[in-house]
Amino acid sequence: MVYDRADPDRARTTKEKNENRFLVNLGYVLLVAGSLGTPFAAWAARRRPPPEIHVRYREGTGIVLRAVLSTHGAN
């Protein structure tokens, strides 16, 4: 048996692995933070107005092209 000097009630056998749970706990924290941040990111993306492209031709005329929201990607 191996005992923790700081906490003698905490013990394990030498056949058990001494695993570090830091990465697992960090993964849990990042998962929770990401799931809480996703609605805010979606809300911020929808508040942004669609982009406008101002085109001027050589003869002096012009046109304003406005984007529309879509769920389809551009090819």
CHARMM internal coordinates of N, CA and C (Angstrom, degrees):
IC EDIT
DIST 1 N 1 CA 1.4462
DIST 1 CA 1 C 1.5342
ANGL 1 N 1 CA 1 C 109.85
DIST 1 C 2 N 1.3190
ANGL 1 CA 1 C 2 N 114.42
DIHE 1 N 1 CA 1 C 2 N 145.42
DIST 2 N 2 CA 1.4569
ANGL 1 C 2 N 2 CA 121.76
DIHE 1 CA 1 C 2 N 2 CA 176.62
DIST 2 CA 2 C 1.5292
ANGL 2 N 2 CA 2 C 106.56
DIHE 1 C 2 N 2 CA 2 C -117.85
DIST 2 C 3 N 1.3351
ANGL 2 CA 2 C 3 N 115.75
DIHE 2 N 2 CA 2 C 3 N 127.63
DIST 3 N 3 CA 1.4541
ANGL 2 C 3 N 3 CA 121.65
DIHE 2 CA 2 C 3 N 3 CA -178.30
DIST 3 CA 3 C 1.5170
ANGL 3 N 3 CA 3 C 109.74
DIHE 2 C 3 N 3 CA 3 C -110.18
DIST 3 C 4 N 1.3206
ANGL 3 CA 3 C 4 N 114.91
DIHE 3 N 3 CA 3 C 4 N 147.82
DIST 4 N 4 CA 1.4640
ANGL 3 C 4 N 4 CA 121.32
DIHE 3 CA 3 C 4 N 4 CA 174.26
DIST 4 CA 4 C 1.5192
ANGL 4 N 4 CA 4 C 108.01
DIHE 3 C 4 N 4 CA 4 C -83.90
DIST 4 C 5 N 1.3370
ANGL 4 CA 4 C 5 N 117.15
DIHE 4 N 4 CA 4 C 5 N 123.55
DIST 5 N 5 CA 1.4674
ANGL 4 C 5 N 5 CA 120.13
DIHE 4 CA 4 C 5 N 5 CA -178.13
DIST 5 CA 5 C 1.5228
ANGL 5 N 5 CA 5 C 112.18
DIHE 4 C 5 N 5 CA 5 C -64.65
DIST 5 C 6 N 1.3099
ANGL 5 CA 5 C 6 N 116.80
DIHE 5 N 5 CA 5 C 6 N -34.34
DIST 6 N 6 CA 1.4678
ANGL 5 C 6 N 6 CA 120.26
DIHE 5 CA 5 C 6 N 6 CA 179.80
DIST 6 CA 6 C 1.5228
ANGL 6 N 6 CA 6 C 111.69
DIHE 5 C 6 N 6 CA 6 C -74.17
DIST 6 C 7 N 1.3404
ANGL 6 CA 6 C 7 N 117.11
DIHE 6 N 6 CA 6 C 7 N -29.48
DIST 7 N 7 CA 1.4591
ANGL 6 C 7 N 7 CA 121.91
DIHE 6 CA 6 C 7 N 7 CA -179.00
DIST 7 CA 7 C 1.5303
ANGL 7 N 7 CA 7 C 107.92
DIHE 6 C 7 N 7 CA 7 C -139.03
DIST 7 C 8 N 1.3275
ANGL 7 CA 7 C 8 N 119.21
DIHE 7 N 7 CA 7 C 8 N 91.20
DIST 8 N 8 CA 1.4654
ANGL 7 C 8 N 8 CA 121.51
DIHE 7 CA 7 C 8 N 8 CA -175.60
DIST 8 CA 8 C 1.5235
ANGL 8 N 8 CA 8 C 114.10
DIHE 7 C 8 N 8 CA 8 C -63.71
DIST 8 C 9 N 1.3296
ANGL 8 CA 8 C 9 N 118.32
DIHE 8 N 8 CA 8 C 9 N -20.01
DIST 9 N 9 CA 1.4626
ANGL 8 C 9 N 9 CA 119.99
DIHE 8 CA 8 C 9 N 9 CA 177.40
DIST 9 CA 9 C 1.5269
ANGL 9 N 9 CA 9 C 111.87
DIHE 8 C 9 N 9 CA 9 C -71.55
DIST 9 C 10 N 1.3082
ANGL 9 CA 9 C 10 N 115.55
DIHE 9 N 9 CA 9 C 10 N -17.23
DIST 10 N 10 CA 1.4589
ANGL 9 C 10 N 10 CA 120.59
DIHE 9 CA 9 C 10 N 10 CA -179.27
DIST 10 CA 10 C 1.5303
ANGL 10 N 10 CA 10 C 108.20
DIHE 9 C 10 N 10 CA 10 C -91.82
DIST 10 C 11 N 1.3177
ANGL 10 CA 10 C 11 N 116.67
DIHE 10 N 10 CA 10 C 11 N 117.05
DIST 11 N 11 CA 1.4608
ANGL 10 C 11 N 11 CA 120.72
DIHE 10 CA 10 C 11 N 11 CA -177.14
DIST 11 CA 11 C 1.5217
ANGL 11 N 11 CA 11 C 109.85
DIHE 10 C 11 N 11 CA 11 C -142.62
DIST 11 C 12 N 1.3384
ANGL 11 CA 11 C 12 N 115.17
DIHE 11 N 11 CA 11 C 12 N 158.78
DIST 12 N 12 CA 1.4589
ANGL 11 C 12 N 12 CA 121.10
DIHE 11 CA 11 C 12 N 12 CA 175.20
DIST 12 CA 12 C 1.5179
ANGL 12 N 12 CA 12 C 107.94
DIHE 11 C 12 N 12 CA 12 C -150.79
DIST 12 C 13 N 1.3034
ANGL 12 CA 12 C 13 N 115.86
DIHE 12 N 12 CA 12 C 13 N 165.49
DIST 13 N 13 CA 1.4604
ANGL 12 C 13 N 13 CA 119.71
DIHE 12 CA 12 C 13 N 13 CA 177.28
DIST 13 CA 13 C 1.5159
ANGL 13 N 13 CA 13 C 109.12
DIHE 12 C 13 N 13 CA 13 C -89.28
DIST 13 C 14 N 1.3185
ANGL 13 CA 13 C 14 N 117.01
DIHE 13 N 13 CA 13 C 14 N 164.45
DIST 14 N 14 CA 1.4647
ANGL 13 C 14 N 14 CA 121.06
DIHE 13 CA 13 C 14 N 14 CA 179.64
DIST 14 CA 14 C 1.5167
ANGL 14 N 14 CA 14 C 112.08
DIHE 13 C 14 N 14 CA 14 C -73.81
DIST 14 C 15 N 1.3221
ANGL 14 CA 14 C 15 N 118.13
DIHE 14 N 14 CA 14 C 15 N -12.90
DIST 15 N 15 CA 1.4700
ANGL 14 C 15 N 15 CA 121.28
DIHE 14 CA 14 C 15 N 15 CA 178.79
DIST 15 CA 15 C 1.5271
ANGL 15 N 15 CA 15 C 112.27
DIHE 14 C 15 N 15 CA 15 C -84.70
DIST 15 C 16 N 1.3203
ANGL 15 CA 15 C 16 N 117.56
DIHE 15 N 15 CA 15 C 16 N -17.05
DIST 16 N 16 CA 1.4561
ANGL 15 C 16 N 16 CA 121.50
DIHE 15 CA 15 C 16 N 16 CA 177.93
DIST 16 CA 16 C 1.5245
ANGL 16 N 16 CA 16 C 109.74
DIHE 15 C 16 N 16 CA 16 C -79.93
DIST 16 C 17 N 1.3233
ANGL 16 CA 16 C 17 N 114.94
DIHE 16 N 16 CA 16 C 17 N 144.05
DIST 17 N 17 CA 1.4594
ANGL 16 C 17 N 17 CA 119.57
DIHE 16 CA 16 C 17 N 17 CA 177.31
DIST 17 CA 17 C 1.5165
ANGL 17 N 17 CA 17 C 110.24
DIHE 16 C 17 N 17 CA 17 C -76.34
DIST 17 C 18 N 1.3183
ANGL 17 CA 17 C 18 N 116.24
DIHE 17 N 17 CA 17 C 18 N 143.34
DIST 18 N 18 CA 1.4546
ANGL 17 C 18 N 18 CA 122.47
DIHE 17 CA 17 C 18 N 18 CA 176.45
DIST 18 CA 18 C 1.5256
ANGL 18 N 18 CA 18 C 107.27
DIHE 17 C 18 N 18 CA 18 C -94.32
DIST 18 C 19 N 1.3254
ANGL 18 CA 18 C 19 N 115.47
DIHE 18 N 18 CA 18 C 19 N 82.14
DIST 19 N 19 CA 1.4617
ANGL 18 C 19 N 19 CA 121.03
DIHE 18 CA 18 C 19 N 19 CA -173.48
DIST 19 CA 19 C 1.5182
ANGL 19 N 19 CA 19 C 111.27
DIHE 18 C 19 N 19 CA 19 C -84.04
DIST 19 C 20 N 1.3165
ANGL 19 CA 19 C 20 N 114.87
DIHE 19 N 19 CA 19 C 20 N 142.33
DIST 20 N 20 CA 1.4485
ANGL 19 C 20 N 20 CA 121.69
DIHE 19 CA 19 C 20 N 20 CA 175.42
DIST 20 CA 20 C 1.5289
ANGL 20 N 20 CA 20 C 107.94
DIHE 19 C 20 N 20 CA 20 C -94.89
DIST 20 C 21 N 1.2892
ANGL 20 CA 20 C 21 N 117.83
DIHE 20 N 20 CA 20 C 21 N 120.23
DIST 21 N 21 CA 1.4685
ANGL 20 C 21 N 21 CA 122.45
DIHE 20 CA 20 C 21 N 21 CA -176.01
DIST 21 CA 21 C 1.5253
ANGL 21 N 21 CA 21 C 112.23
DIHE 20 C 21 N 21 CA 21 C -91.87
DIST 21 C 22 N 1.3265
ANGL 21 CA 21 C 22 N 118.91
DIHE 21 N 21 CA 21 C 22 N 9.38
DIST 22 N 22 CA 1.4604
ANGL 21 C 22 N 22 CA 121.45
DIHE 21 CA 21 C 22 N 22 CA -176.32
DIST 22 CA 22 C 1.5235
ANGL 22 N 22 CA 22 C 111.74
DIHE 21 C 22 N 22 CA 22 C -60.75
DIST 22 C 23 N 1.3285
ANGL 22 CA 22 C 23 N 118.24
DIHE 22 N 22 CA 22 C 23 N -47.54
DIST 23 N 23 CA 1.4633
ANGL 22 C 23 N 23 CA 120.20
DIHE 22 CA 22 C 23 N 23 CA -177.15
DIST 23 CA 23 C 1.5215
ANGL 23 N 23 CA 23 C 111.70
DIHE 22 C 23 N 23 CA 23 C -68.12
DIST 23 C 24 N 1.3208
ANGL 23 CA 23 C 24 N 116.99
DIHE 23 N 23 CA 23 C 24 N -35.59
DIST 24 N 24 CA 1.4680
ANGL 23 C 24 N 24 CA 119.69
DIHE 23 CA 23 C 24 N 24 CA 177.56
DIST 24 CA 24 C 1.5221
ANGL 24 N 24 CA 24 C 110.15
DIHE 23 C 24 N 24 CA 24 C -65.59
DIST 24 C 25 N 1.3260
ANGL 24 CA 24 C 25 N 116.34
DIHE 24 N 24 CA 24 C 25 N -45.86
DIST 25 N 25 CA 1.4670
ANGL 24 C 25 N 25 CA 119.91
DIHE 24 CA 24 C 25 N 25 CA 178.92
DIST 25 CA 25 C 1.5224
ANGL 25 N 25 CA 25 C 111.77
DIHE 24 C 25 N 25 CA 25 C -65.51
DIST 25 C 26 N 1.3314
ANGL 25 CA 25 C 26 N 117.43
DIHE 25 N 25 CA 25 C 26 N -37.69
DIST 26 N 26 CA 1.4645
ANGL 25 C 26 N 26 CA 120.57
DIHE 25 CA 25 C 26 N 26 CA 176.39
DIST 26 CA 26 C 1.5310
ANGL 26 N 26 CA 26 C 110.34
DIHE 25 C 26 N 26 CA 26 C -63.38
DIST 26 C 27 N 1.3186
ANGL 26 CA 26 C 27 N 116.92
DIHE 26 N 26 CA 26 C 27 N -39.04
DIST 27 N 27 CA 1.4647
ANGL 26 C 27 N 27 CA 120.61
DIHE 26 CA 26 C 27 N 27 CA 176.71
DIST 27 CA 27 C 1.5166
ANGL 27 N 27 CA 27 C 111.97
DIHE 26 C 27 N 27 CA 27 C -61.94
DIST 27 C 28 N 1.3276
ANGL 27 CA 27 C 28 N 117.05
DIHE 27 N 27 CA 27 C 28 N -41.76
DIST 28 N 28 CA 1.4649
ANGL 27 C 28 N 28 CA 120.45
DIHE 27 CA 27 C 28 N 28 CA 177.32
DIST 28 CA 28 C 1.5243
ANGL 28 N 28 CA 28 C 111.33
DIHE 27 C 28 N 28 CA 28 C -62.28
DIST 28 C 29 N 1.3118
ANGL 28 CA 28 C 29 N 116.57
DIHE 28 N 28 CA 28 C 29 N -43.81
DIST 29 N 29 CA 1.4723
ANGL 28 C 29 N 29 CA 120.76
DIHE 28 CA 28 C 29 N 29 CA -179.62
DIST 29 CA 29 C 1.5292
ANGL 29 N 29 CA 29 C 110.14
DIHE 28 C 29 N 29 CA 29 C -63.19
DIST 29 C 30 N 1.3388
ANGL 29 CA 29 C 30 N 117.03
DIHE 29 N 29 CA 29 C 30 N -44.35
DIST 30 N 30 CA 1.4674
ANGL 29 C 30 N 30 CA 120.00
DIHE 29 CA 29 C 30 N 30 CA 179.77
DIST 30 CA 30 C 1.5275
ANGL 30 N 30 CA 30 C 111.70
DIHE 29 C 30 N 30 CA 30 C -66.91
DIST 30 C 31 N 1.3196
ANGL 30 CA 30 C 31 N 117.58
DIHE 30 N 30 CA 30 C 31 N -35.60
DIST 31 N 31 CA 1.4629
ANGL 30 C 31 N 31 CA 121.04
DIHE 30 CA 30 C 31 N 31 CA 177.85
DIST 31 CA 31 C 1.5254
ANGL 31 N 31 CA 31 C 110.93
DIHE 30 C 31 N 31 CA 31 C -64.83
DIST 31 C 32 N 1.3130
ANGL 31 CA 31 C 32 N 116.55
DIHE 31 N 31 CA 31 C 32 N -44.79
DIST 32 N 32 CA 1.4736
ANGL 31 C 32 N 32 CA 120.06
DIHE 31 CA 31 C 32 N 32 CA 179.16
DIST 32 CA 32 C 1.5255
ANGL 32 N 32 CA 32 C 110.33
DIHE 31 C 32 N 32 CA 32 C -66.65
DIST 32 C 33 N 1.3282
ANGL 32 CA 32 C 33 N 117.74
DIHE 32 N 32 CA 32 C 33 N -43.27
DIST 33 N 33 CA 1.4683
ANGL 32 C 33 N 33 CA 120.53
DIHE 32 CA 32 C 33 N 33 CA 179.70
DIST 33 CA 33 C 1.5274
ANGL 33 N 33 CA 33 C 110.87
DIHE 32 C 33 N 33 CA 33 C -63.40
DIST 33 C 34 N 1.3166
ANGL 33 CA 33 C 34 N 117.03
DIHE 33 N 33 CA 33 C 34 N -40.09
DIST 34 N 34 CA 1.4623
ANGL 33 C 34 N 34 CA 120.07
DIHE 33 CA 33 C 34 N 34 CA 178.84
DIST 34 CA 34 C 1.5119
ANGL 34 N 34 CA 34 C 112.34
DIHE 33 C 34 N 34 CA 34 C -66.88
DIST 34 C 35 N 1.3292
ANGL 34 CA 34 C 35 N 116.82
DIHE 34 N 34 CA 34 C 35 N -41.26
DIST 35 N 35 CA 1.4660
ANGL 34 C 35 N 35 CA 118.81
DIHE 34 CA 34 C 35 N 35 CA -179.74
DIST 35 CA 35 C 1.5280
ANGL 35 N 35 CA 35 C 111.52
DIHE 34 C 35 N 35 CA 35 C -69.96
DIST 35 C 36 N 1.3295
ANGL 35 CA 35 C 36 N 117.39
DIHE 35 N 35 CA 35 C 36 N -29.73
DIST 36 N 36 CA 1.4691
ANGL 35 C 36 N 36 CA 119.08
DIHE 35 CA 35 C 36 N 36 CA 176.14
DIST 36 CA 36 C 1.5252
ANGL 36 N 36 CA 36 C 111.29
DIHE 35 C 36 N 36 CA 36 C -77.98
DIST 36 C 37 N 1.3224
ANGL 36 CA 36 C 37 N 118.51
DIHE 36 N 36 CA 36 C 37 N -29.37
DIST 37 N 37 CA 1.4528
ANGL 36 C 37 N 37 CA 121.95
DIHE 36 CA 36 C 37 N 37 CA -178.09
DIST 37 CA 37 C 1.5177
ANGL 37 N 37 CA 37 C 114.25
DIHE 36 C 37 N 37 CA 37 C -82.70
DIST 37 C 38 N 1.3269
ANGL 37 CA 37 C 38 N 118.30
DIHE 37 N 37 CA 37 C 38 N -19.72
DIST 38 N 38 CA 1.4593
ANGL 37 C 38 N 38 CA 121.23
DIHE 37 CA 37 C 38 N 38 CA -177.44
DIST 38 CA 38 C 1.5297
ANGL 38 N 38 CA 38 C 113.09
DIHE 37 C 38 N 38 CA 38 C -61.47
DIST 38 C 39 N 1.3287
ANGL 38 CA 38 C 39 N 120.21
DIHE 38 N 38 CA 38 C 39 N -46.44
DIST 39 N 39 CA 1.4711
ANGL 38 C 39 N 39 CA 118.46
DIHE 38 CA 38 C 39 N 39 CA 178.10
DIST 39 CA 39 C 1.5299
ANGL 39 N 39 CA 39 C 113.40
DIHE 38 C 39 N 39 CA 39 C -60.98
DIST 39 C 40 N 1.3242
ANGL 39 CA 39 C 40 N 117.24
DIHE 39 N 39 CA 39 C 40 N -36.73
DIST 40 N 40 CA 1.4673
ANGL 39 C 40 N 40 CA 120.00
DIHE 39 CA 39 C 40 N 40 CA 178.43
DIST 40 CA 40 C 1.5229
ANGL 40 N 40 CA 40 C 111.12
DIHE 39 C 40 N 40 CA 40 C -67.03
DIST 40 C 41 N 1.3227
ANGL 40 CA 40 C 41 N 117.69
DIHE 40 N 40 CA 40 C 41 N -38.54
DIST 41 N 41 CA 1.4617
ANGL 40 C 41 N 41 CA 120.83
DIHE 40 CA 40 C 41 N 41 CA 178.35
DIST 41 CA 41 C 1.5265
ANGL 41 N 41 CA 41 C 110.60
DIHE 40 C 41 N 41 CA 41 C -66.60
DIST 41 C 42 N 1.3306
ANGL 41 CA 41 C 42 N 117.12
DIHE 41 N 41 CA 41 C 42 N -41.19
DIST 42 N 42 CA 1.4652
ANGL 41 C 42 N 42 CA 120.14
DIHE 41 CA 41 C 42 N 42 CA 178.43
DIST 42 CA 42 C 1.5238
ANGL 42 N 42 CA 42 C 110.82
DIHE 41 C 42 N 42 CA 42 C -65.42
DIST 42 C 43 N 1.3141
ANGL 42 CA 42 C 43 N 116.94
DIHE 42 N 42 CA 42 C 43 N -40.17
DIST 43 N 43 CA 1.4675
ANGL 42 C 43 N 43 CA 120.62
DIHE 42 CA 42 C 43 N 43 CA 178.64
DIST 43 CA 43 C 1.5230
ANGL 43 N 43 CA 43 C 110.40
DIHE 42 C 43 N 43 CA 43 C -63.88
DIST 43 C 44 N 1.3294
ANGL 43 CA 43 C 44 N 117.69
DIHE 43 N 43 CA 43 C 44 N -42.74
DIST 44 N 44 CA 1.4640
ANGL 43 C 44 N 44 CA 121.16
DIHE 43 CA 43 C 44 N 44 CA -179.31
DIST 44 CA 44 C 1.5260
ANGL 44 N 44 CA 44 C 111.15
DIHE 43 C 44 N 44 CA 44 C -67.01
DIST 44 C 45 N 1.3185
ANGL 44 CA 44 C 45 N 117.42
DIHE 44 N 44 CA 44 C 45 N -36.08
DIST 45 N 45 CA 1.4633
ANGL 44 C 45 N 45 CA 120.37
DIHE 44 CA 44 C 45 N 45 CA 179.84
DIST 45 CA 45 C 1.5281
ANGL 45 N 45 CA 45 C 111.23
DIHE 44 C 45 N 45 CA 45 C -68.26
DIST 45 C 46 N 1.3081
ANGL 45 CA 45 C 46 N 117.79
DIHE 45 N 45 CA 45 C 46 N -33.97
DIST 46 N 46 CA 1.4691
ANGL 45 C 46 N 46 CA 120.09
DIHE 45 CA 45 C 46 N 46 CA -179.61
DIST 46 CA 46 C 1.5172
ANGL 46 N 46 CA 46 C 112.13
DIHE 45 C 46 N 46 CA 46 C -78.01
DIST 46 C 47 N 1.3245
ANGL 46 CA 46 C 47 N 117.93
DIHE 46 N 46 CA 46 C 47 N -23.00
DIST 47 N 47 CA 1.4639
ANGL 46 C 47 N 47 CA 120.52
DIHE 46 CA 46 C 47 N 47 CA 179.68
DIST 47 CA 47 C 1.5115
ANGL 47 N 47 CA 47 C 112.15
DIHE 46 C 47 N 47 CA 47 C -77.04
DIST 47 C 48 N 1.3143
ANGL 47 CA 47 C 48 N 117.18
DIHE 47 N 47 CA 47 C 48 N -22.81
DIST 48 N 48 CA 1.4653
ANGL 47 C 48 N 48 CA 121.04
DIHE 47 CA 47 C 48 N 48 CA -177.52
DIST 48 CA 48 C 1.5241
ANGL 48 N 48 CA 48 C 109.25
DIHE 47 C 48 N 48 CA 48 C -71.55
DIST 48 C 49 N 1.3274
ANGL 48 CA 48 C 49 N 118.50
DIHE 48 N 48 CA 48 C 49 N 131.07
DIST 49 N 49 CA 1.4690
ANGL 48 C 49 N 49 CA 119.65
DIHE 48 CA 48 C 49 N 49 CA 179.08
DIST 49 CA 49 C 1.5313
ANGL 49 N 49 CA 49 C 110.29
DIHE 48 C 49 N 49 CA 49 C -70.64
DIST 49 C 50 N 1.3252
ANGL 49 CA 49 C 50 N 115.90
DIHE 49 N 49 CA 49 C 50 N 151.32
DIST 50 N 50 CA 1.4653
ANGL 49 C 50 N 50 CA 118.54
DIHE 49 CA 49 C 50 N 50 CA 178.19
DIST 50 CA 50 C 1.5283
ANGL 50 N 50 CA 50 C 111.06
DIHE 49 C 50 N 50 CA 50 C -64.40
DIST 50 C 51 N 1.3233
ANGL 50 CA 50 C 51 N 117.39
DIHE 50 N 50 CA 50 C 51 N 149.64
DIST 51 N 51 CA 1.4696
ANGL 50 C 51 N 51 CA 119.52
DIHE 50 CA 50 C 51 N 51 CA -177.78
DIST 51 CA 51 C 1.5285
ANGL 51 N 51 CA 51 C 112.66
DIHE 50 C 51 N 51 CA 51 C -70.37
DIST 51 C 52 N 1.3257
ANGL 51 CA 51 C 52 N 114.66
DIHE 51 N 51 CA 51 C 52 N 154.58
DIST 52 N 52 CA 1.4685
ANGL 51 C 52 N 52 CA 122.02
DIHE 51 CA 51 C 52 N 52 CA 176.27
DIST 52 CA 52 C 1.5230
ANGL 52 N 52 CA 52 C 108.76
DIHE 51 C 52 N 52 CA 52 C -121.32
DIST 52 C 53 N 1.3102
ANGL 52 CA 52 C 53 N 116.17
DIHE 52 N 52 CA 52 C 53 N 140.63
DIST 53 N 53 CA 1.4629
ANGL 52 C 53 N 53 CA 121.81
DIHE 52 CA 52 C 53 N 53 CA 177.23
DIST 53 CA 53 C 1.5199
ANGL 53 N 53 CA 53 C 107.47
DIHE 52 C 53 N 53 CA 53 C -117.40
DIST 53 C 54 N 1.3318
ANGL 53 CA 53 C 54 N 116.69
DIHE 53 N 53 CA 53 C 54 N 120.34
DIST 54 N 54 CA 1.4538
ANGL 53 C 54 N 54 CA 122.37
DIHE 53 CA 53 C 54 N 54 CA 179.09
DIST 54 CA 54 C 1.5335
ANGL 54 N 54 CA 54 C 108.14
DIHE 53 C 54 N 54 CA 54 C -96.03
DIST 54 C 55 N 1.3363
ANGL 54 CA 54 C 55 N 115.86
DIHE 54 N 54 CA 54 C 55 N 119.17
DIST 55 N 55 CA 1.4722
ANGL 54 C 55 N 55 CA 121.25
DIHE 54 CA 54 C 55 N 55 CA -177.70
DIST 55 CA 55 C 1.5254
ANGL 55 N 55 CA 55 C 108.58
DIHE 54 C 55 N 55 CA 55 C -111.51
DIST 55 C 56 N 1.3332
ANGL 55 CA 55 C 56 N 116.48
DIHE 55 N 55 CA 55 C 56 N 130.26
DIST 56 N 56 CA 1.4713
ANGL 55 C 56 N 56 CA 122.35
DIHE 55 CA 55 C 56 N 56 CA 175.58
DIST 56 CA 56 C 1.5205
ANGL 56 N 56 CA 56 C 108.14
DIHE 55 C 56 N 56 CA 56 C -117.77
DIST 56 C 57 N 1.3204
ANGL 56 CA 56 C 57 N 114.54
DIHE 56 N 56 CA 56 C 57 N 131.28
DIST 57 N 57 CA 1.4567
ANGL 56 C 57 N 57 CA 120.01
DIHE 56 CA 56 C 57 N 57 CA 178.59
DIST 57 CA 57 C 1.5256
ANGL 57 N 57 CA 57 C 110.34
DIHE 56 C 57 N 57 CA 57 C -95.28
DIST 57 C 58 N 1.3076
ANGL 57 CA 57 C 58 N 117.15
DIHE 57 N 57 CA 57 C 58 N 164.60
DIST 58 N 58 CA 1.4722
ANGL 57 C 58 N 58 CA 121.84
DIHE 57 CA 57 C 58 N 58 CA -175.69
DIST 58 CA 58 C 1.5268
ANGL 58 N 58 CA 58 C 112.80
DIHE 57 C 58 N 58 CA 58 C -62.09
DIST 58 C 59 N 1.3197
ANGL 58 CA 58 C 59 N 116.74
DIHE 58 N 58 CA 58 C 59 N -33.23
DIST 59 N 59 CA 1.4725
ANGL 58 C 59 N 59 CA 118.07
DIHE 58 CA 58 C 59 N 59 CA -178.17
DIST 59 CA 59 C 1.5197
ANGL 59 N 59 CA 59 C 112.66
DIHE 58 C 59 N 59 CA 59 C -80.01
DIST 59 C 60 N 1.3417
ANGL 59 CA 59 C 60 N 118.52
DIHE 59 N 59 CA 59 C 60 N 2.04
DIST 60 N 60 CA 1.4550
ANGL 59 C 60 N 60 CA 121.63
DIHE 59 CA 59 C 60 N 60 CA 174.30
DIST 60 CA 60 C 1.5195
ANGL 60 N 60 CA 60 C 114.79
DIHE 59 C 60 N 60 CA 60 C 103.77
DIST 60 C 61 N 1.3114
ANGL 60 CA 60 C 61 N 118.06
DIHE 60 N 60 CA 60 C 61 N -11.24
DIST 61 N 61 CA 1.4592
ANGL 60 C 61 N 61 CA 119.53
DIHE 60 CA 60 C 61 N 61 CA 178.38
DIST 61 CA 61 C 1.5262
ANGL 61 N 61 CA 61 C 109.49
DIHE 60 C 61 N 61 CA 61 C -81.55
DIST 61 C 62 N 1.2893
ANGL 61 CA 61 C 62 N 115.34
DIHE 61 N 61 CA 61 C 62 N 168.45
DIST 62 N 62 CA 1.4598
ANGL 61 C 62 N 62 CA 119.35
DIHE 61 CA 61 C 62 N 62 CA -179.73
DIST 62 CA 62 C 1.5119
ANGL 62 N 62 CA 62 C 112.22
DIHE 61 C 62 N 62 CA 62 C -155.64
DIST 62 C 63 N 1.2805
ANGL 62 CA 62 C 63 N 114.55
DIHE 62 N 62 CA 62 C 63 N 172.92
DIST 63 N 63 CA 1.4597
ANGL 62 C 63 N 63 CA 121.66
DIHE 62 CA 62 C 63 N 63 CA -179.96
DIST 63 CA 63 C 1.5238
ANGL 63 N 63 CA 63 C 108.10
DIHE 62 C 63 N 63 CA 63 C -150.18
DIST 63 C 64 N 1.3216
ANGL 63 CA 63 C 64 N 115.71
DIHE 63 N 63 CA 63 C 64 N 150.32
DIST 64 N 64 CA 1.4666
ANGL 63 C 64 N 64 CA 121.35
DIHE 63 CA 63 C 64 N 64 CA 176.21
DIST 64 CA 64 C 1.5166
ANGL 64 N 64 CA 64 C 107.47
DIHE 63 C 64 N 64 CA 64 C -111.98
DIST 64 C 65 N 1.3185
ANGL 64 CA 64 C 65 N 116.52
DIHE 64 N 64 CA 64 C 65 N 121.65
DIST 65 N 65 CA 1.4649
ANGL 64 C 65 N 65 CA 122.04
DIHE 64 CA 64 C 65 N 65 CA 178.57
DIST 65 CA 65 C 1.5209
ANGL 65 N 65 CA 65 C 108.32
DIHE 64 C 65 N 65 CA 65 C -101.07
DIST 65 C 66 N 1.3206
ANGL 65 CA 65 C 66 N 115.42
DIHE 65 N 65 CA 65 C 66 N 126.38
DIST 66 N 66 CA 1.4620
ANGL 65 C 66 N 66 CA 120.69
DIHE 65 CA 65 C 66 N 66 CA -179.73
DIST 66 CA 66 C 1.5234
ANGL 66 N 66 CA 66 C 109.57
DIHE 65 C 66 N 66 CA 66 C -113.28
DIST 66 C 67 N 1.3098
ANGL 66 CA 66 C 67 N 115.46
DIHE 66 N 66 CA 66 C 67 N 138.65
DIST 67 N 67 CA 1.4661
ANGL 66 C 67 N 67 CA 120.71
DIHE 66 CA 66 C 67 N 67 CA 177.84
DIST 67 CA 67 C 1.5237
ANGL 67 N 67 CA 67 C 109.08
DIHE 66 C 67 N 67 CA 67 C -84.23
DIST 67 C 68 N 1.3032
ANGL 67 CA 67 C 68 N 116.00
DIHE 67 N 67 CA 67 C 68 N 155.75
DIST 68 N 68 CA 1.4586
ANGL 67 C 68 N 68 CA 122.01
DIHE 67 CA 67 C 68 N 68 CA 175.26
DIST 68 CA 68 C 1.5240
ANGL 68 N 68 CA 68 C 107.98
DIHE 67 C 68 N 68 CA 68 C -119.06
DIST 68 C 69 N 1.3204
ANGL 68 CA 68 C 69 N 116.00
DIHE 68 N 68 CA 68 C 69 N 150.90
DIST 69 N 69 CA 1.4546
ANGL 68 C 69 N 69 CA 120.14
DIHE 68 CA 68 C 69 N 69 CA 177.54
DIST 69 CA 69 C 1.5194
ANGL 69 N 69 CA 69 C 109.87
DIHE 68 C 69 N 69 CA 69 C -70.70
DIST 69 C 70 N 1.3083
ANGL 69 CA 69 C 70 N 115.73
DIHE 69 N 69 CA 69 C 70 N 137.03
DIST 70 N 70 CA 1.4571
ANGL 69 C 70 N 70 CA 120.42
DIHE 69 CA 69 C 70 N 70 CA -178.32
DIST 70 CA 70 C 1.5213
ANGL 70 N 70 CA 70 C 109.31
DIHE 69 C 70 N 70 CA 70 C -150.70
DIST 70 C 71 N 1.3042
ANGL 70 CA 70 C 71 N 115.38
DIHE 70 N 70 CA 70 C 71 N 154.20
DIST 71 N 71 CA 1.4717
ANGL 70 C 71 N 71 CA 119.75
DIHE 70 CA 70 C 71 N 71 CA 175.78
DIST 71 CA 71 C 1.5151
ANGL 71 N 71 CA 71 C 110.81
DIHE 70 C 71 N 71 CA 71 C -94.19
DIST 71 C 72 N 1.3395
ANGL 71 CA 71 C 72 N 117.85
DIHE 71 N 71 CA 71 C 72 N -4.65
DIST 72 N 72 CA 1.4551
ANGL 71 C 72 N 72 CA 122.03
DIHE 71 CA 71 C 72 N 72 CA -179.52
DIST 72 CA 72 C 1.5311
ANGL 72 N 72 CA 72 C 109.48
DIHE 71 C 72 N 72 CA 72 C -93.44
DIST 72 C 73 N 1.3210
ANGL 72 CA 72 C 73 N 115.56
DIHE 72 N 72 CA 72 C 73 N 140.75
DIST 73 N 73 CA 1.4656
ANGL 72 C 73 N 73 CA 120.23
DIHE 72 CA 72 C 73 N 73 CA 177.41
DIST 73 CA 73 C 1.5043
ANGL 73 N 73 CA 73 C 111.05
DIHE 72 C 73 N 73 CA 73 C -83.17
DIST 73 C 74 N 1.3071
ANGL 73 CA 73 C 74 N 116.27
DIHE 73 N 73 CA 73 C 74 N 157.46
DIST 74 N 74 CA 1.4610
ANGL 73 C 74 N 74 CA 121.42
DIHE 73 CA 73 C 74 N 74 CA 178.03
DIST 74 CA 74 C 1.5142
ANGL 74 N 74 CA 74 C 109.45
DIHE 73 C 74 N 74 CA 74 C -84.26
DIST 74 C 75 N 1.3206
ANGL 74 CA 74 C 75 N 116.06
DIHE 74 N 74 CA 74 C 75 N 141.90
DIST 75 N 75 CA 1.4751
ANGL 74 C 75 N 75 CA 121.09
DIHE 74 CA 74 C 75 N 75 CA 177.42
DIST 75 CA 75 C 1.5062
ANGL 75 N 75 CA 75 C 110.56
DIHE 74 C 75 N 75 CA 75 C -96.34
END
COOR INIT
IC SEED 1 N 1 CA 1 C
IC BUILD
